[in-house]
Amino acid sequence: MGRGVRPIRLGEVRAEQAGRGRHLAEGRQDLAAVGDWVAIRRSGDERSGTIDAVLPRRSRFSRKVAGALTEEQVVAANIDAVFLVMGLDHDYNRRRLERYLLLAYESRATPVVILSKADLVDQVDAHVNEVAALAPGTPVHALSARTSSGLAVVSSYLGPGRTGALLGSSGVGKSTLINALVGSELLETREVRAHDSRGRHTTRHRQLILLPGGGLLIDTPGMRELQMWDVAGAVSETFDDIESLAATCHFSDCRHRDEPRCAVKVAVVEGRLAPSRLASYLKLQDELRDFEARRDARAQIDEKRRNKIVGRSLKQLYKDRDR
């Protein structure tokens, strides 16, 4: 070991983003997120430090920040498998699953659908088949954390050097699933409301958990608001049935609304495509158009801000030269 080089000590370190990194970041998406690999500078006590750099991400799961602000929020980074968890109780919602699938495909991680609370229903296979038809090519598994049924399938996607993320609304059993995988009551859990299965936000922040088998699992809070972020490229994977039909429409720019000779609308009339499926697709298209308009407006504002910063810097530079 070279002179003056300190050995690397393994363990947990509490670190904050360096001020320079915050200043240079164009948005919160450039700051460290759970799952990121970072370069840190340790303080003298070795228990705290500063994040000097965020290494390039190989995958990231993003959404638009909640509210009116048009800005990207990185929910988790460097994920190998995204577990989309949906409870087989009152939480079961196919339309919400479509939105999660869109974000998962865009993240470049492998999506896996987990139908939790399988012990609460009788027709488990019917639900699995229904979701499998909704997400062709995506693995779908039913399990029960309370009875430990099907837990091994989650572990099979992880292992040394692999990271998974659990995503789903509050009350689907993400914390209960992690406790079952870890083998201890690591995370707090709460009962859901009996009449609608709505959960409380037991998990209030994202965290990275080391599993006994060596894999890593990211637990995320339940998302009350799931708005899209740059998922246009993933639409064809989530709605491949509609995209295939659209290729045979009479007009190449058919919007599948009022246009004549629309193959998609014909499929709905003939019963080959569910009306709710088309409604979900059209709603998403409206959201994407609105999002693009707002993002373009935000980009113009950011460009003006950068130009002002450059202008002030040049003005100061000329002043210093004249002195």
N, C-alpha and C positions, 0 to 999 in steps of 0.2 A: 504494500500500500504506500502511495506516495506521501512525502512529507507534507503535513498540513491538511491532509484529507481525512475527514471524520468518517468513521464507519456508519453504515445505514442501520438505524434501529427501527425494528418493526413495532407496530402498535398504533394506537389512536392519537391523533394530534388535532387540536382545535385550531382552525385556520380561517382567516378572513381574506377576501379579495384585496389585493394591493390597490392603493389609491390610483396609481398610474393605469392599472388595468381597467378600473371603473371609468377613468377619464377617456381612455381610448375606445371603449366599447360603444358600438353604435346602438345597442339596445341590450335588454336583459338576456337575449339569446346568446350573447358573446361572453356572459359571465358563467362561472362554474355552476354546474347543475349536478344533481345526484347521479352517480354512475360515471362521471368524468374522471379521466386521468389528469392529474395536475402536477406541476412542479412547485414545491413549496420551499420557503426559506424559514428554517426553524429559529425560534428565539433562544435565548440563553438557557431557559429552564427545560428545553426540549419537549415541553408539553403543549406548546402553542406555536403558531407560525403565520406566515403570510403567503397567499397564493400568488406566485409570480407569473404563471402561464397556464393556460388550459390547452392540453394536447388535442390534435385534430380528432373529431369524433367519427367512428365508423358507422354509427347509426344514432338516431335521436327521435324521440317521440315528442311531438310538439302540438300545441293547440293555441288558439288565440286567447289572450288574457281575458279573464272575465270582465264584463262591462263594455263600455263604448270604445275604449281605447283599442286601436288597431296595432297590436304588437304581439310578437311571437313569445310564447312561454315554453321553454324546454322542460317537459315533465320528467324525462329520464333520458340518459345518454348511454351509448356503448352497450346496447341490449342485444342479446342473441335471440331470445324468445319473448314475445309479448303475450302474456296470459290475459285474455279478455274474459273476465269473470262475470257471470250473470246467474242470479239465483233462480231456482225452479219453484219460486213462490210468486208473490205479487210483483216481484221485481222483473219478472220475465217480460222482455220488451224487444221484439225483433227489430223495430226501427232504430232503437238506440244502438243495438249491436251493429247495424249497418254503418253507423257513424264511427264507432270504435274500429271497425274493420278498415275504413278509409284511412284513418290516422295510422293504423298499424302497417298497412301496405306502404304508405308513404315514408314510414320511419326506416325502412330497409331491414327491419328485424322480422323474424318468422312469427306470424300470428298463430296463436293456439286458443281455441274457444274452450273455456271451462264452465260447465253447467254445474254450479254448486247446489248444495242442499238436496241432493238426489234422494235422500231418505224421506223427503216430505211428499213425494208424488209416486204414483203407481206406474204411469205410462212414460217411463224414462226413455225408452228406445224411441218412442214417437217424437219426443222433444229433440233428441239427438238427430234423428233423420230430418226433422224440419229445419234445424239450424244448418245441417250439412248441405241441404238443398239451397239454403240462403247464401252459403259461403262455399261454393265448389272448390275443392282442393285444399281447404283449410281443415286441419285436424280438429275434431270436436270430441270432448270427453266429459262424461258425467261423473261426479264424485261426491262424497260426503265426508267433510272433515270431522264431524262428530262421531261417525262410526268407523272412520279411517278407511273407508271403501274408496279405492281408486287413487289413493295418494301417490302410489309408486309411479303413476304415469307422469306426474309433474316432475318428479326427480329425474325421470328418464331424459328430459330435455335439458337438464342442467348437469353439473359436475365440475371438476377442477378447471378453472379458467373460463367458465361460461356464466353469463349473467341473464337473469330473467326479471321481468317486471309484471306486477299484478295491477291490472287496471279494471275499474268497475265502479258502480255507484255505491253509496253508503249502505251497509247492511247486507251485502252479498256474501260476506264471510271471508274477506281477504285476510284479516288479522287471525281469525280462527284457523284458516288454512296454514298460515305461517307457523303458528304455535304447534300445529300437528306435525309439520315437517321438521321443526326444530326439536320437538319432543319435550317442550316446557312452556309454561305460560309467560312467554317473553313479552307479548303485546297485550294490552288491555282490550277486552271485548265487551260488547253490550248487546242486550236483546233488542230486536227490532220491534216496531209497533205491530201488534197482532192484526189490525184491520187492513193495513196496506203494505206491511213488510218494509216500511221506510226505516232506514237506519240512522243512527246519530254518528257524528264525525268523531269516532274513537281515535283514528289516526289523523293527526293534525299537521303532520309534515312528512315529507318523503325521507326514507331512510334505507340504507344498504345493510342487508343482514347476511351473515355468513352461515351457510347451512352445514350440517354435520358431514355431508358427502363432499364438501369442498366448493360447491357452487355458491353463487351469490344471488340474492333475491331482493328486488326493490319493492318496498311497500309504499303505496301512494294513497293520499286521502281520497275519499269518494268525491267525484266531480259533480257539483250541482249544475254547472253550466259547461257544456261541451261544444264549443264552437270550432269550426274548421280552420286550418291553417295550411294553405298551399297544398291541397290534396287533389288538384285537378288531374294529375297524372295517375292517381290511384282509382279514379272513378271506373275505368274500364275493367279493373280487376274485381271490384265490389259489385258492379252492375254489368257484368259481362253478358248476361242474358238480354238486357235492353240494348246494349251497345251492338250486339250481333244483329238484333232485329233492325236497329237504326240504319245499319249498312245497306238494307234493302228498301229504305224509304225512297219515294219518287224524287224528293228534293234533298240534295246533299246537306243543306243547312236546316233541315227539318227540326223544329223544336218540339214536335210531338204534342202540340196543343190544338191549334185550329187549322193546320195545314191539311190539304187533301192528300189522299193516297199515302197515308202514313202507315207503315208496316207495324209500328209499335201499337197504335190505337186499334188496328185490325186484330192484333194478337189479344188485346184486352177484350174486345167484343166477342172473339171466338173462344175465350176462356183459357187461352194459352199463357196469359200473363195476368197476375193479380192486379186489380185496380190500385190497391194500397201500395204495391211495389212501384208502379209508375208514379203515383202521387209522391212517394218518398224521393224518387229520382228527380222529379220536377222541382220539388222543394229545395233539394240540394243544389240544383242548377241555379235557382234564384239566389240562394245564399252565396254561391261562388261568384256570381256576377256582382252582387252587392259588396262582397269582400274585396274583389279586385278594384272596384271603384274607390273604396275607402283606402285601400293600400296605395293606390296611385296618388291619392291626395296626400297621404302621409309621406310618401317618397318625395313629393315636391316640397313639402315643409322641411324635411330633413336636408334636402339639397340646398335650400336657402340658408339653413342654419350652418351647414358646412362652409358655404361660400362666405358667410359673414365672419366665421372663425378665420378662414384663410385670409380674407381681406384685412382683418385687424392685425393678424400676424405680419403680413407684408408691410402694412403701414408702420408698425412698430420697428420692423427691420430697417426701413428707409430712414426712420428717425434716428436710430442708433448709428447708422452710417454717416449721417450728416453732422453728428456731434464731433 
